[in-house]
Amino acid sequence: MNRHSRRSFLRLGGAAATGALIPAYAAHTENAHTENAYTRTAHLETAYAEATPSTSADPLAELRHRWRDVTAGSGFDATAEPYRTRLARLGTRAAGYRDAMAPAATSLWPDLAFPSLGATPARLRTMARAYALPGTGLTGDANLAAAVADGVDHYRRRVYAADADQVGNWWHWQIGAPRNLLDAALLIGPHLMDPRSEALREAVDNFVPECRLDDYEGTSTGANRVDLCVVTLLRAVLGSDPAKAALAVSALSPVFPHVSEGDGFYRDGSFVQHTTVPYQGTYGASLLSGLATLFAVLRGSPWEVTDPNRQVVLDSVERTFAPFVHDGFCMDLVSGRAVGRRPYGDHDRGRAIASAILLLGETASAAERSRWQGMVKGWALRDTHRPMLDAAEEDDLGFHARLAAILDDDAVLAAEEPAGHRLLAMSARAVHRGPRTGPAHGVQGVQGVQGEEGEEGEEGVQGARGVQGGPGWCAALSMASHRVGHYEHGNGENLRGWHTGSGMLYWWADGHGDQYSDSFWTTVDPYRLPGTTVSTRRLADGAGEAWGDTCPPGRWVGGATDGVYATVGQHLNGFESTLDAFKSWFFLDDAVVCLGAGITAEDGVPVETVVDNRRTGAPLTVDEGRGWAHLEGHGGYVLPCGTRLRTLREERAARDPALREDRAAARDPALDGRDPAPGEDRAGGRDPVTRNYVTLWLDHGVDPVSAGYVYLLLPGASLAETRARAADPGWARVLANTARQQGVRVPSLGLTAVNFWNDGAAGDLTASAPCAVLVRERGDGTATLTVSDPRRDLSELTVTWNRPVTEVLHGHPLLAGATTGAGLTLTFGRLASRGGGSNTVTVRLG
């Protein structure tokens, strides 16, 4: 995977090392010109220190050096490849910007008309980095630094003036533009002296006044609050203002504690931004990166972040972010409106999270750092679609150095994907990872659906014993609830993501890491997202309120998990339709059992359940008579015999929406001032793209009343395995599939799972109120019962299991009473206080 011998060029100084950047690189100068440039820069640094209120011993002056170390890049040998080539390329780019600069009333560069709040400040920062970093050919170049200083001041006078009106997106004025301008100013420190430095500080103070950090609300929460604190710290360093530095650090404190509503970290691992949008990607990655940077820059200084709640951030690496990073990419179901920004954006977001984690590890415990390095190493080795090290070489040399170091270190063991289930009820998201080798019993089907009042229902899905599982697979589920929006749109993005919260089921088998990466969102039929049940009523682009304010009234969204298996359900209220439905997913070793019931609508159009919609041209084989379908190289589907599976093979073309440079920062801070990607033009378009799709769906007809479905998803299954599973009815049984209960029994796993939409009974289980119950009998004579309150409103719940039990071995703090004997009765207290979390009791069987 790697083109270079890393041992030949790595210098493991660490991005968070203390001390000035320039001395750290002095030993690796390529020639006398570079050495003289460093000497000139050192003299300028001395003069700058003497001409400003701070002294060389001023800790704020030290922070300026630390900021450069951490953010511009360090920890590598500038004379070795690939750094030598990349730094030279940076110098060439900066020289081009310098030479093309033509200050005018309406622009700084002719191709970037004002206000250009994203790209113009970003170009200035690029030039400043070429000045500060070694090996660029412009290191310490006074003319380049003077050009940056002139450009910053020109932009400040013409656009970012203290008396200017904030027009358009607030983010540009308060975060994007000031961060880039301040960053550039710090990197060329000796060249931006008062009064121009003072004028820039006054402008920043106008748009980001100290009172902006007084209240933790509105647009000053979560990732936005961290970004505002970064801007405030940079402003403090530029103006040698220790009080403002202290404010920047103290204002971080509201970010750390767990929350129970709104933006922030939740105890179950959820992270929410914009009140209703799960956002580990983009906003979450930005928050983690910002905090990792601040922790590293401030470590050992008078302003070191010591809030004890910072541990919540450290814990979030494994609880909040890692579950949604699969083989190096960040799953789209936690990236809000950002999903369609550009092809392979999920891999970009995964790389940003990995970079933040390695940097955060510099200020974490040794045990945490060791685990995180192994985790990131595993991601990097498995990401073959967009190799992480190669991509880091393009845009983040500091991360490249840290990643190359752990890839080259045999003592760092690459971690595998962890098998098991993570259910984040507070953000209506679930992630399931199957084992890399399936159990000997295999996956063998479903049978015996019971009707509403014990009447005989559908025949069910069937399968075969003895099928060995293949390599590991992963699935992720996106739902909507009264607290989580169906989708987010804003700034002209994600205008057709309407149904992503209608039970979209993403899945990846071995080698499928680009399934949703390669122009999926711009070419897929937005009415046929995999796993969803939708009314086909046509919707307007950007339908519903912006910024995620699209929450349905449904409260029963969540489920129960013992960490290995899970039962998950959603009371679905269709987006801008009359659709009402009950959907359940049972996540097992190598299958997902999917049930739907009570599907009712009055929109005058057909309602469909999309079994799958794969971006592929692979051959599809369907045997309706035996109740199965198989997509070569992907997996299998098993349905009740007689179910009519609709299929479509099509080629879909679209234009990828690309970012204009002057709008980049409003959409994604990581894209500030980027050059157009291959095929992308400056006008904001892309060359047309075409992708193949295979779609499988069930047609419930126009205005269905209490329609339902049953099917089995078999990720990674071969044709023979799919056929065999459909041939044996003995693997599993649907206990109920109604608007009152949905449940399955899998004898080979000792598993019974039921989603109780109402009180009642299904199989051997009875519940006194709506809840989710997962029972697993283990081979050692014990069993676990896991219950949850997805609605989060129960003051009491009684669950009865018609199975002999001799004693309760391990209770739960909310277990108020238990009766054993011929059957088991458990009474729980206030489950509403658990935020939809799972609660497990262990018993000994009779």
Secondary structure, DSSP 8 states (H G I E B T S, - for coil): --SS-GGGTB----TT--S-HHHHHHTT--SHHHHHHHHHHHHHHHHHHHHSSS-TT-HHHHHHHHHIIIII--SB-TTSTTHHHHHHHHHHHHHHHHHH---BTTEEETTEETT-TTHHHHHHHHHHHHHHSTTSS-TT-HHHHHHHHHHHHHHHHHTS-TT----S-HHIIIIIHHHHHHHHHHHTGGGS-TTHHHHHHHHHHHHS-GGGGTS--TTSSHHHHHHHHHHHHHHHHHTT-HHHHHHHHHTTGGGSS--SSSSEE-TTS-EEETTTEE-IIIIIHHHHHHHHHHHHHHTTSTT----TTHHHHHHHIIIIIGGGEETTEE-GGGSGGGGGSSTTHHHHHHHHHHHHHHHHHTTS-HHHHHHHHHHHHHHHHH--SS-HHHHHHHH-HHHHHHHHHHHT-TTS-------EEEEEGGGTEEEEE--SS--TT---B-B--B-TTS-B-----B--S-----S--EEEEEE--SSS-S---BTTB-TT-TTTTEEEEEEE-TT-TTTTTSSHHHHS-TT--TT-EEE-----TT-S-STT----S---EEEEE-SS-EEEEEEEE-TTS--EEEEEEEE-SS-EEEEEEEEE--SSSEEEEEEEEES----EEEETTTTEEEETTTEEEE--TT---EEEEEEEEE------GGGHHHH-GGGTT----TTB-TTS-B--EEEEEEEEEEEEEES-SSEEEEEEEEET--HHHHHHHHH-TTS-EEEEESSSEEEEEEGGGTEEEEEESSSEEETTEEESSSEEEEEEE-TTSEEEEEEE-TTS--S-EEEEE-S-EEEEEE--TTEEEEE-BSSEEEEE--GGGGTT--EEEEEEE-
